[in-house]
Structures are given as C-alpha cells and as structure tokens.
Amino acid sequence: MNKLKVAIIGSGNIGTDLMIKILRNAKHLEMAVMVGIDPASDGLARAQRMGVATTHEGVEGLTRMDVFKDIDFVFDATSAGAHVKNDAFLRSINPGIRLIDLTPAAIGPYCVPVVNLEQNLDQLNVNMVTCGGQATIPMVAAVSRVAKVHYAEIVASIASKSAGPGTRANIDEFTETTSKAIEVIGGAAKGKAIIVMNPAEPPLIMRDTVFVLSEAADQALVEASIVEMAAAVQAYVPGYRLKQKVQFDVIPEDAPMNIPGLGKFSGLKTSVFLEVEGAAHYLPAYAGNLDIMTSAALATAERMAQSMQQA
C-alpha cells in the first residue's frame, strides 16, 4: 500500500522531533519535505543528512517544489499567527490538503487522540491543542466520563531548554487554547491552564498536575477510569505515566470550596500527578513536551491516512 506523503513546516524542536518519528515509526506516512525559514537551522541540516528534501523559503518555497502536488498532509509546527496564514495560503492552491496544526491557533477542532480522534477523521484541519493539553485533557476526560466536572485546573511544567522561540512566542495562546480545550474536550464546565518553564539545570523532565473538582462520585470508579486512560495514552507516548496514586479530597456541603469567579462547590476533588518522559529522538529525554505533542500529531495523521486508504 502506498504511503501518503507529508511535509512539515517549522524546522525547530517540535518539527525536527516529528520528522524523526515519521522516518522511524510511521506505517502510513512518508516524510517528503522539511520546510523552514532559516537556512542555518539545525532542523533543516538534520533533514538533509537524513535524506529529506528541504526548503528554507517557507510555505511559498514548499508550493514551488515539484513534490508539492503529491503531498496529502502538512504538519504546521510554526506559531499560532503563522499557522493562520499558512492554512489560507496552502488552501488557495490545494483546497483539500489536510493540515495538522501543532500551534495553539485552533482554526480547526481540538484533537486529543484518546478522547476524540475518531470523530474528527474527515476534518481538513485539526488542532493538537498544546503539549500540556495533550498530557492533561485525557485525565480531565477520564473524570468527566464518571462524574460531572465543575472545574479543572492544570499546571504543565516543562524544561526551559526544551522551549524554542516558537513556543515562547505562544505563551498567551498556550493558556487560552488549553483552558478552552479542557472545557470542550475534557468536559469541564470551566478550565484553567498554567504553564511553568523551569530553568533548572540539569533540565527537569516534563511534569503535569491536574486538579479536578467534580460532583460526588465513587472514588474507585474515578481512579479506574484514570488508570485506564493513562494506559491508552501510553500506547502512543510510552514515557507517559502516573507519578503517584490518584489523590482524593471529599469537599462536604457544609464546608464548600470557593473558586474565585465561579462560586462555591462541594463534591470530590481529584488530584493527578503525571510525568512525561521523552523518547529522546531529538532533544534529550527530559523534553517529554515535544514527545507528547509530536506523538499525538503522528497518531492523528496515521489514523486519518489509514481511513483515507481504506475509503
């Protein structure tokens, strides 16, 4: 069966890690072009060494290449502002091209593979939320399939060294997009996202904390749902794991918890502590934030390609 050709726009940390994953692990996709804007970027040099065609002239350079007419998927690992322009430009030439958006632009629907990939297989543009979103939204969804979630708050802590210029330019969009996706896909009535870039040396591994306030529920059912969901994420991100047992606090009706701006709630507070270790395809293993993002994007495109080949 012919593999479908892909291009990656953005030769930074995320794009380069994704390229290596496609070359090593993809079953339905074939790496065709790496697109950058800096001729001296390490990502473009790495692509050339690995035998991948490159252009340093951005999306316009990509559309001028002969191979462009054969490309089915474009992964965009640039920035939120650039993605909006890239999508419009590529669609003006090939309206049916599929874009997997690894920026927080969110033109298309949010996609977290374990939660809602099957519903989005026919979309021409899907948004992979953020690294923190890919790590934590499955946990919020795991609680919300057992009990109604009033509020969910996530803290994503990544090594400062793993955040390149594109990620840094998108910090505001990170919090906005992740918060919204916690509500839309996670099922929380209200979501909040916080990102921490930890400058510690040596760099620390990605850690995520998820606090979920839900109506009262059977703790054993909630815990089983979380453990099952973590195993589902592990299927495409082997370094994803619960750092300790799920913790519960019962909030009684006579002593409710006040969440500023939302009011007073009683019920069950669930705390989940996660660690995401990277596969060290490009940056060392501390950069689990790259892995969870690129692995989710690859899993999404692979499943879409499979469904296109079966059609």
C-alpha positions, 0 to 999 in steps of 0.5 A: 500500500502506498504511503501518503506523503507529508511535509512539515513546516517549522524546522525547530524542536517540535518539527525536527522531533516529528520528522524523526518519528515519521522516518522511524515509526510511521506505517502510513506516512512518508516524510517528503519535505522539511520546510523552514525559514532559516537556512542555518537551522539545525532542523533543516541540516538534520533533514538533509543528512537524513535524506529529506528534501528541504526548503528554507523559503517557507510555505511559498518555497514548499508550493514551488517544489515539484513534490508539492502536488503529491503531498496529502498532509502538512504538519504546521509546527510554526506559531499560532499567527503563522499557522493562520496564514499558512492554512489560507495560503496552502488552501488557495492552491490545494483546497483539500490538503489536510493540515495538522496544526501543532500551534495553539491557533485552533482554526480547526477542532481540538484533537486529543487522540484518546478522547476524540480522534475518531470523530474528527477523521474527515476534518481538513484541519485539526488542532493538537491543542498544546503539549500540556493539553495533550498530557492533561485533557485525557485525565480531565476526560477520564473524570468527566466520563464518571462524574460531572466536572465543575472545574479543572485546573492544570499546571504543565511544567516543562524544561526551559531548554526544551522551549524554542522561540516558537513556543515562547512566542505562544505563551498567551495562546498556550493558556487560552487554547488549553483552558478552552480545550479542557472545557470542550474536550475534557468536559469541564464546565470551566478550565484553567491552564498554567504553564511553568518553564523551569530553568533548572539545570540539569533540565527537569523532565516534563511534569503535569498536575491536574486538579479536578473538582467534580460532583460526588462520585465513587472514588474507585470508579474515578481512579479506574477510569484514570488508570485506564486512560493513562494506559491508552495514552501510553500506547502512543507516548510510552514515557507517559505515566502516573507519578503517584496514586490518584489523590482524593479530597471529599469537599462536604456541603457544609464546608464548600470550596470557593473558586474565585469567579465561579462560586462555591462547590462541594463534591470530590476533588481529584488530584493527578500527578503525571510525568512525561518522559521523552523518547529522546529522538531529538532533544534529550529525554527530559523534553517529554513536551515535544514527545507528547505533542509530536506523538499525538500529531503522528497518531492523528495523521496515521489514523486519518491516512489509514481511513483515507486508504481504506475509503 
